[in-house]
Every structure is written in C-alpha cells, then in structure tokens.
Amino acid sequence: MRRTVPAHLAARLRGHVTLEAHASGELFAYVDGYPVSMGRFSAGAAERARELRRGLPFASFSESGRKIEKEVALLVRRLAESGFLDYCLSRAGKGEDLVVIEPQVQGYWPCMPKIGAADRLVLSRLAYLRRRGSELVLESPHAGALFKICDPKIASALAMLSMPRQIKELRRQDDFPSPELLALLLDCGILFKADAGSNGLRMEEGDRNLVLWDFHDLLFHTRSTEGRHANPLGGVYPFAGVLPPLPAVRPRWPGKKIDLGKAPTAPRKTLSPFAKLLRERISTRTFDNAKPITIAELSQFLDGTARVLSVSKASPDLDDGGHAMRPYPSAGAAYELELYLAAVKCEGLARGFYHYDASVHALVPIAVQKHDLDALLAGSQYSVGAPAPPQILITIAARFARMSWKYSSIAYSLILKDVGVLTQTLYLMATDMGLGGCALGIANIDLFAKMTGIAFYVEGPVGQFVLGRGATPSEQGQETDAK
C-alpha cells in the first residue's frame, strides 16, 4: 500500500479581517475598518494570534492544553463563530495549500470523522465542481463549507468517487487525496459512506426529506436567500458602471398600435371596488407604534388571507394527504405554505414567535431564544430601512415535500409562484383593512431552522411580509415599491 504524507489543518484569517490588540488587553477584529471585540487576552496569546494571518496549525492550540493554548483556542473559536476564518489543508513540510475551506454557514467548525480502510465513500449527488473566477471550487447546497481546490490532481482523484470506493482501494492510486481531506469532505456531506453492495444512489443519501429534493431546486433555495452561503446578497448593484440598466418601460414593438381606450366596450368611468383596491396598494415600511395593530385586526387579516376553508380527501389517484383549500390559489392545490409570526407590537398579543394554525384559526406560541427573535426582527428592519422593527413580521415557510413529492424539475419554481400569489393576497387584504404591509426579498433559512428546530430542507422560509398600522404620510414620507 502506498504511503501517504499526512496533511495539516490550519486556521487562517479571511483577507478582509485584521486583528489588533489594545493596551487594555482587549483584542479586536477589524472587518473593512469596523472593530468587533473578541475579548481580553494575554500578550502571549495576542502574539500567537499574529500567526492567523498566514495560518495557525490546529496542532498548536487546544482547549485542554496549556494556558496560552487554551486562550488561543478560545480566540479561534470566537473568530470562527463570527465568520472571520478560513481553513487551509496542506502537506506536511511542503507548505502549499491542497484546499482552502471557506465556511458558508455561521459557526462552521471543521471536523475529521474517523474513516476505516474498509469504508466505502461516494460523492453526494448534490456536490458540484465549478469555476469561480480563476479558481476551482467544490461545494454542495447541503454543505456548511465550500472547498477551493488548489491542487488540480485532487479534482481528477475525486472524479473516481462517482461510484463508491473503499479507502484501501483509493490508497493504491497515485493521486490519492489525503485521508484528512476525505474526512473533511465527509463531515460536510460532500462525500457520504455507502453500505456494502450499494451504488450510493439517491435513495441511499440522507433522510427521506432530502431525497425529495432535485439538485437544482436545493441549490437555488440555498443560494437565493440568506443563511447558507457567503456570497454577496441583495441590492449590491454588481453591474453598475459595467452595463446600462434596462428602461422601466419596454421600448415599443414596431407596427400600428391599437388604442384599447377607443374599443367599442370602453371601460367604465368609475373603477370597481376591486380595481380601486389594486391601485391603492402600496408598500408600507414605517408604522405608527403609538397605535399598533390589534389582535382582532390580525385575526381578521389571517382569516381573510390564509385560513383553511375546507378539507377534502384526494381522489383515487397518486395524490396523497388530501387538499386544504385556502383563499388564494396554489399549484396542484398543494397549499404547502405556512405562516410564522414574530409579534413586536400588537395590542392583545405578547411579543414572541408564533405559528398560525390555519386549520383552526389559532396562533401557537413557539419558545425561542430572545437573541434569535431579535436577530430575525433586526434583519427585517434592515431589509426595509425602517427606524424600528415592524409591528408584525410574517415569515412564509414552505413544507417542501408537499410539492416535490408530486412534481419533478419544477417543484421549487411552483413554490415561488405560490409565494407571489400569497404575497399579493396579503397586500390586498392589508390595503382593504387600512393597514400597511411590505414584502421582503430575503430571509435567513439557517436562523429559522435554529428557531424552529426543523432542518432547512424540510420546512423553511421562502418569503417574508411586514404588517402593521402604517404611519401617516407626514411620518413616513412618500413610500414606493422601488425602495
């Protein structure tokens, strides 16, 4: 059996992060010039921390070691929790990186589970290798980190794992990836262990909820929202100065136009109540906290938008689980969407986090940590640019399997279409009741998973909506949907 050179793992500060020790002993991490306190540390620990710029080997610190090693271990843990570290794996004595591990979820910590010679490893069907600029990265929407491949031989070696291979078989290969790398990939779910005699196919990977996901759907879900990737997100105008923006109104097609205003059945001079409601709908981002929404108004709002109106059992076809009809249409009558409410200011309702049980028209409190609820509300406040948190934050979550059990290739796109339909319903009901509301484009899927205890791929956020009594025009100014 070919002898392999062991690889060493090290923690490394991300490029935009610097450390600075103050005279008081307090150590600050500066992120693009903004200080974040890491706590007080001895001069020796602060000096050792300087090595984090080029890479501090895990073997050089320990939570059970000497005092300075414990201090450094605590500092590295705090930096990891804040997302300030990458991790590099290199060959002993060579110093060149094999891979650089970039965390994609908050608090990621690399682990190396034990792998035996008889273990059979195979690539996850969710793993993919792609070009990022001039780099090659290996990632998965199910993984907590991505792997920047620094040695191209690793990529070709991993290709062998499209089928399950025993470790002892892999060791015979000239380009055998280090066992440490295989363990890190296994920990992330980019590799998984296959049972003897199995081919490592879809039904063998993960629980039944994960099995129901198509690759492209799970990738789109995790990369188009917050919580499970470290890419730029939101209105960052990446092509400003590179490409001109499209005009608000599409240029006309050539040809003679037909003026519909002169059609024989011309529209009525007065708008119908519904047409008027459509035109009155606006996005409201600031609220009158002196006169908050009441629980009676919230009840009326939920009753008119999301309550289960009737339940029917499926006809004798492949549909299972029956159908629960609600006031808005849903693809395949799946009605996979659920509403979770974070109440801040609502007369008659305590501050907290609730699930709306649409079958019995009731709110069920969910016990959550205060700092998690605060983080959820702070995210929505930042998203709308408001001076205070919303009175009510509605998180629209999907029970993904309700859609993916039936539909292939289009399941997630159908869910997003349903979110659009429900969002318009929420807007119109708020307008009809004289309340204010605004849809949000980003939700943190990992924070929701933490608060509910539900895996992100089982049930998770696909939209958000803030609700309350809107501030007067003099208080909020002219609000537009374009903000």
N, C-alpha and C positions, 0 to 999 in steps of 0.2 A: 504494500500500500504506500502510495506517495506521501511523503512527509510534508505537511503544510506549515508555513510560517505563521505564527499567531498574529492576529490583528488587535490593535489597541484602540479603545474608545476614549475620546476627549470631549470636554465641553468647551464651546467657543462663543465669545460674544458676537452677536449679529453686527453687521457692518455699520448700522446707523446708531449703535449703542456704545457709549463710553462710560467708564467708571471713574469716580473722583472721590477721594477721601478728604473730609473736612477735619479741621484741627480738633473738633469735639469728639472725633472717632466715628461720626456718622458717615456712612458710605452711600453715595448717590449714584444712580444710573441715569445718565443723560440720554434722552431719546429725542433726536433732532433739536437739541438745545434745551429741552424741558426736563427738570430734575424729578426723579422718583426715588424716595428714600428706601433703602434696603435694610436700615437698622444700624446699630452700633457694632463695630468690630475692632479687634485689636490691631495694632500696627503691623504685626506679623501676618495676620490674615489678610489685611489690605494689600500688603506687599505680595503675598502669594497670589492674590486675585489678579494681579497685573498679567499673569500668565494666561488669563482667559482671552486675551486679545489674539494670541496665536494658537491657543488650545491647551487646556489644563486636563491631563490624563485622569480618568476616574480612579486609577490606582493610587493617586497621590492624595486623595481625601476620603474620609469615611465617617459616618455618623457614630461609629463605635470606636474610632481611633483616638489619637492623642487630642489634646485640647484644640490646637490650631487646626488639626484635620477636621474636627467636629465643626469648628467655626466656618471653615471653607465649605464644608458640606452643606451647612445651613444657608450660606450665601448663594451657593449654586442652586439649591432648591428654590429659594426665593426668586432668583433670576429666571428660573425655568417657569415658575408659576406666572410670572409677568410676561412670558413670551419673549425674553431677551436673549435666548441662547439657541445656537445650532449645535449639532454634534457631528464630529468627524471621526471616521474609522480609517486607520492607516496601518500599513505593515510595520511590524516592529523593526526598528533600525533603518528603515528607508525614508520615513518622514512624509512620503507623498500620500495624499488622501486617496482612499479607494472610493468612498462615498461621503457625501455630506448630507446629514439628516436634518431636514427643515420641518419643525413642528407645524401642524395645521390646526390643532385644537389647543385650547388653553390648558396649561399644566402638563403637556406631554412629557413623559419621562421614559427614556429608552430602557428596555429590559431584554434580557437574553435567556429565554427558557431553555432548559436542557434538551438536547437532541441526541438520540442514540444512533448507532451505526445502522440499525435495522429500520429506523423510522423512514417513512415514505413521504416526501414533500412534493407539492404541486403548486403551480401558480394559481391564484384566485382568478375566477372568470371576470372579476371586477378590476383587476390590475391592468395597467396600460403604460407603455413607454412612449414618450413624445419628446419632440424638440422644444426647448424654451430658450429663444434667442440662439446663442451658440452652445447651449448646454443640453444634456440629455437627462431627463428626469423620469423616474419610475414612481407611479402613485396609484392610488385607489380611492374612490369616494368613501370607502369603508374604513380607510386607514387614518390614524392620528398624525401621520407624518409622511412627507414625500422624501424620496432618495435621489439626490443628484449624483449621477453616475460619473465618476472621474476617470475610471479605467474602462475603456470600451470593451475589453475582454469579458468584463462582468456581464454586459448585455448579452453577448453570444452564449455565455455559460448559462444564464437564466433561461434562455430560449429552450434549453433541454427540459426545463421543468413544465413544459406544456402538457407533459404526461407525468404521472407520479414516478419518482425515482428514489431509490434508497440512498441514504447518506454514504454507505460503503461503496456504492456504485459511482456516485459523484466524485468521491475521493480519487478515483483512478484517472479522472480527466486532467489534462494538463492545465486547463483554465478553471480549475475547481474554485468556486467562490469560498472565501473563508467561512468556517463554521459560525464565527461571530456574526457575519453579515446575514447568513441564513437564519440565525436565531432572531436577529433584529427584524427581519422581514416577516418571520413567523409571528412575532409579537404584534406586529402592525396589521396582520391579516392579509398581507400581500402574498404570503405563502400560507398554506394550511396542511395539516397532516391528513393523509388519505389512509383509509383502512386497507388491510391486506386484500389484494384481489380487486380493489375498486379502481375506477378510472378517474376519480376526482371530478365528477361531473356536477352539474348544477344542484341536484337534489342532495348532494353529499356535503355541500358547503353552507355552514351556518344554520340558523333555525328556519322554520318554515316561513316566517315573515320576510327574511332576507331572500329566500328562494324566489319569492313572488316578484322581486324587482328585476326589470330589464336593466342591463348595464347603462344604457344611455339615459334612462329615467333617473336612476340613483345619482349619476354623475351630475345631471342638470339640477337636481334638487339640492345637492350639497354645494355646488359651485355657484348657484344663483342666489344664495342667501348667506346669512352670517352664521358663524359658529364652527365651521369645519373646513375652513381654508384660510390662507394668509394672503390672498390676492387683493389688489385694490378693489373697492366696492362702492357702488353708488355714483353720485354725480361728480366725477373727478375730471370730466371733460378731456379724455385722453387724446382726442384728435383736434383740439383747439389749436389753431395755427398751422395745422398739417393739411386738413381738408375743410372746405367750407361746409357750414350746416345746410341741410335741406330747408327750403322755404316752408312756412307754416301752411300755406295753401298750395296744393299741387298745380303746376302750370297746366293750362287748358290743352286738351286734345284738339287737333285741327278739325275743321268741319263746321257746318252751320249748327248753331245751338238751338234747342227747342225750349222756349220760355214756358216753364210749367205754371208760372203765375197767370198766364193767359189761357190755360186749359179750360175746356167747357165746364168741368166740375171744379171751379176755383174754390180754394179753402175758405172756410167761414171767417168773417171779420173778427170774431171773438174766439179766443182759444178755449178748448175744452179744459176742465179742471186738471186732467192728467197731463195734457200738453203744457199747461202753465206750470205744473209741478216740475216737469223736466227742465224747463227754462229757469226756474228759480233755484235749482240745485247748485250749490257752490261747495267748495272745500273750506271748512272752518278749522282754524288751527289754534285759536286762543279762546278761552272760556271764562264765563262770569262765575268766579268761585264764591262770590257773595250770595249767589242764588243758584246753587248746584242742582243738577238733575235729581229727581226724586225716585224712590224705588217704584212708585206707582207708574211713573213715566217709563222707567226701564222695563217694567213688566209689560206695558203696552207695546213698547218698541220690539221686544223679543217675541211677544205673541204674534205681532203682525209680520215679522220677517223670518222667523226660524222655527216656530213651534211645529211639532208633528201634528198634522191634521187628520191623518188616517193611516192605518197599518194594514197591509194586505199580504197574504202569503203568495209566494211566487207560483206562477202557473207551472204545469208539469213540463218544464224544460230544464236546461242546465243551471238557470239562475237559482241561487240558494240564499237563504237568510231573509227572504221577503222584501217588501218595499215599505218605507215610511214616508208618505207624501208630506211635503212642506210647501210654504207659499212661493217658493222660487223653483224653476226647472233645474233638473240635474241630469247629466249624461247617463243614459241607461237606467234612470231612476235609482241610481246608487245612493245618493244623499250621503256621501262619505264625509261631509264637512261637519265639524263640531266647533262650538264656540266656548272659549275660555275668557273670563272677565277678570281684569285687575281693577278693583274699585279703589279710587282715591278719595273722591268727594261725591257722595251720593246720599242724599237725605234718607235715612231709614235703613241704610246698608253699611255695615262696618267695613273699614279698609281691609282688603285681603284679596285672595285669589280664589276664583270660583269656576266650576264647570256648569254650563247651562244644560240641564237635563231636559231636552226638548220634548221627550215623551210625556212628561208630567208637568211641564212648565214650572220648573223649580231650579233654584241655584244651590249647588252643593259646594260647601267650602272645602278647599284643599290646603292642608297645612304646608307652608313653605317657609324657608328662611327669609328673614326681613331683608338681608342684603341682596338676596336673589330677586325679591319683588322690587326693591329699589333699583336694581340694575335693569330690570325689564322696563320699568317706567322711565328711567333716565334715557334708555335707548330710544323710546318713542318720543320723548321730549326733544331730544337732539334731532331726531329724524324730521320733525315738523318745524324746528327752530322756534319753539314756543318758550315763553318766560317761566312756565310752570308745567308740571306733569298734567296729562289730561284727567278729566273727572272720571272717565271710564276708558280703559284700553281693552278692546276686544281682539283676542288672538283667534284667527280662523285656522283650525288644525284639520288635517285630513287623516282618516283611517285608510291608509294607502291600499290595503288588501281588498277593501270593498270595490276598488276599481281594477286593480291589477289581477285579481282572481279571474276576471272575465276578459279584459281587453289586453291585447299584446301590441307593443310598439307605440301605442297612443295613450296609455293609461295616465301618465303624468300630465300630458297636454290636456286631457279631458278634465283632470282635477283643476288645472289652472283656469280653464274656461268656466268651470263651475264657480271658482273664486270670483271671477269677474262678474258673473251673474248675481251672486250673493252680495258682492260689494255695491253694485248699483241698487239692489233692493234695500240695503242698509242706508244708502244715501237718500233715496226717495222717501223712506219712512221717516228719517230724521227731518227732512225738509217739510214733510206733511205735518209733523208734530211741532214744528217751530224750534227744533233742536239743531245743534251743529254737529257735523261729522267730517272726517277726513281719512281717506285710505292711506296706508303706509306701504312702502315698497320693500321693506327689509324686516326680517325677524330673525332672532338668534335661535337656531334649531338645537344647539347644544345646551343653552340656558333653559329652554323649555323642557328638554329631556331631564335635566337636573331637577327642575321644579316638580315635574310630574312622576319621575321615576320610570318613564316609558322610553324605550330605545328610539333613537331618532328616525329609524327606518320603519317603525311600527305605526306611530302616530306622531305627527309633528306640524309645525307652523307652515302655512303656505300663504298667509296674508294677515294684515292687521288693520284695525279701524279704530280711531279715537272718537269718542262720543261725549257730549255734554251740552250744557246750555251756552250757546255762543255769546261771546262778548259783544257789546254794542259796536256799531261801525266806528264810533269815536275812540273806542278802546282798542280795537284790533286793526283799524285801517282797512284799506281795500285788499281783500284776500283773493287770490286767484289760484286755479289749479296748477299753474305753472311754477309755483314757488318751490 
